[in-house]
Amino acid sequence: TGVGHPKPHLLSRREVARSRLFAVEELELRFANGAERTFERLTGSGNGHGGGGGGGAVMIVAMPDPEHVLLIHEYAAGFDDYALTLPKGLIDPGEDIVSAANRELMEECGMGAQRIEPLVELSLAPNYMSHRIHVMLATDLYEKRLPGDEPEPLIVERHPIEDIASLLAREDFHEGRAIAALFIARDRLRSERTHEQWW
Amino acid sequence: TGVGHPKPHLLSRREVARSRLFAVEELELRFANGAERTFERLTGSGNGHGGGGGGGAVMIVAMPDPEHVLLIHEYAAGFDDYALTLPKGLIDPGEDIVSAANRELMEECGMGAQRIEPLVELSLAPNYMSHRIHVMLATDLYEKRLPGDEPEPLIVERHPIEDIASLLAREDFHEGRAIAALFIARDRLRSERTHEQWW
């Protein structure tokens, strides 16, 4: 997908920092016009968040009824505060994305879903992270709780999916990927309804 | 914004890794119910991307006319490929968000804007990053190029803002924050048009 620019040539690549969850890689690149640049990028260190080098991650738009979506209040260490967002988590080794989405939903919201379908795949910060998350639409929910690794039970909230504006007005709702996921799900549901009206 | 849960108590905090752009901090936290957990979070190391600890960042929804938005093709080191996204960049020390947005637009798209207004502030991965980006709507554009630090001139594309679906169908368009920004801008423009029709 170069669209005019051939990909730069990798001159060298080395790990420059590592923690339990994150690793940082330094890349020396030569672009097609000869310009050379040093980049840093995050890669996962095993089961870390940074790179998504492992199985990747899932985010779930779970609908308990055709008008509402489930949101969680979760402690967000990057902000040292609680944030309102969609349930999500890393895919376990060997797990498929549908099973991962259902497990996270059971752990974080105490609900399972009869029907789970992929909506979109989102990147986080492609300039310096390889992380990708599979956004899944979960419907036909039923009560089922699995123990997760959360330090405390998450507070779960139902919100009308048509009313994204009032979420955006809240101070604790700001995660780009969750906002993208809700708009994509809302547009999908709108177009399905239009389709039904016509046929 | 605890909504039921008081914030966890910080038991300890130390830096566990550092590179030119990134730093990783380890936090020991005790939650209100007594559960203790170790978290890692990325913080900016000076002018780095990770934390946004400095002046933060801006992303621009720039409209050359009332129907189109400017997208850039940029090399994304995290994916080792070109990605289609919105112009964005870090705010320089002492720079305000409007000036930063206009400068990035001039550097990346060769355009300035007579009018720049804030649309929304988005987080990246609040669970482990403090990064926030100010999304700005830029209109009344004029030609003006500033030299940036890009290794090669960016290819700029005009796309109808009403047609986000065809962007989502493309393999090189996947950045969550850019998708959120486009939907928010599109909804804002739709509601302004509706308002104008009525009044």
Interface residues (C-beta under 8 A of the other chain):
Chain A: T1 G2 V3 G4 H5 K7 P8 L10 V16 A17 R18 S19 R20 L21 F22 V24 E26 L27 L29 F31 A32 N33 A35 E36 R37 F39 E40 R41 L42 H49 G50 H73 E74 Y75 A76 A77 G78 F79 D80 D81 Y82 A83 T85 V120 E121 L122 S123 L124 A125 P126 N127 Y128 M129 S130 H131 R132 I133 P151 E152 I155 I164 A165 L168 E171 D172 H174 E175 G176 R177 I179 A180 A181 F183 I184 D187
Chain B: T1 G2 V3 G4 H5 K7 P8 L10 V16 A17 R18 S19 R20 L21 F22 V24 E26 L27 L29 F31 A32 N33 A35 E36 R37 F39 E40 R41 L42 H49 G50 G51 H73 E74 Y75 A76 A77 G78 F79 D80 D81 Y82 A83 T85 V120 E121 L122 S123 L124 A125 P126 N127 Y128 M129 S130 H131 R132 I133 P151 E152 I155 I164 A165 L168 E171 D172 H174 E175 G176 R177 I179 A180 A181 F183 I184 D187
